[in-house]
């Protein structure tokens, strides 16, 4: 993944940490509201994660909890990710 902590539901990440930023996956309209209130892209500056926004600095704890719960609800309604099939090991030499 991106090397930081993430919270998942049904195999899909709904919330994560990247440095000091808390990122959430929200419906587009709600994500735009978060950005309008001071949030921004989530993830590395050169390659932010599509569909995720970082919470604004100084957001009230109650508002952050409500957005995290909304993210869990939204992502929990998405189809579950199927586990990836394990890669086959190369054949062993019989010498």
N, C-alpha and C positions, 0 to 999 in steps of 0.2 A: 504494500500500500504506500502511504506517503511517509512512513517512519514515525508517526506520532500516535497518540491515543485516539481511539474512535469508539463510539457506542453504536451498536447494531441491533436491528430487529429483522428477523427473517432473512438474515444474510445481507441486508442493506444498511449502509451507514446513515444514521440520521443526525449525529452530532459528533464533532471531533475537536481536537486541540491542535493548533499549529503555533508553536512559540506561545506568546501571550494571548493569542486569538482563540475565541470559541466560535466554531462554525456550525451552522445548521442548514439542513435541506428543508426548504419551505416551498409552498406553491408560489408561482411566479409573482402574483399580485402582492402577497405578503412579503416576499423577498424584496420587492421594490420599496415597500414601506420601511423595511429595516435599513436599506441603503439610504433612503431619503432622511432617516433619522440619525444618520452618522455611521452606519455600518459600511461594509465594503466587501470586496472579493475575499475569498477564503483560500488559503494555501500559498504555495510559493508565488512570489510576485511575477516571475517569468512564466508560470503555468498554473493560474488559479483553477480550482476545481469547479467544473460546470455544475450549476444548479445549487451551489452552496453560497451562503453569505456569512460574513463574520459579524458578530454583535458589536454595536458601538461601545467604545470605551466609556465607562461610567454609567452603563445601563443599570437601572434599578433591579435589585435581586428578584422582586416579584415579577417584573416584566420579563426578565431572562428566563425564569421558571415557566411562565406561560408560553413563551416562544419555544422552549425546549419540549414542553408537553405537546404543543401543536406540531412540531417537527416529528416527534415520535408517532403521533396519530396519523400524520400525512404519509410518512414512509412506511408505517405499519400496514397501511391500506394498499401499498404497491405489491405487485407479484413477488413472491419469495425468490431469492436467487437460488439457482440450482448449484449444488457443489460441483466444483471442477473435477473431472476425472483425473486420477493420478496418471502421471506420465509413465509409459512403459520403460522399464530398465533395458538398456542395450543387451543383446545376447552375450553370454559369457563365453569366453574362449575355452575350448575343451582340451587344450594342449597339456 
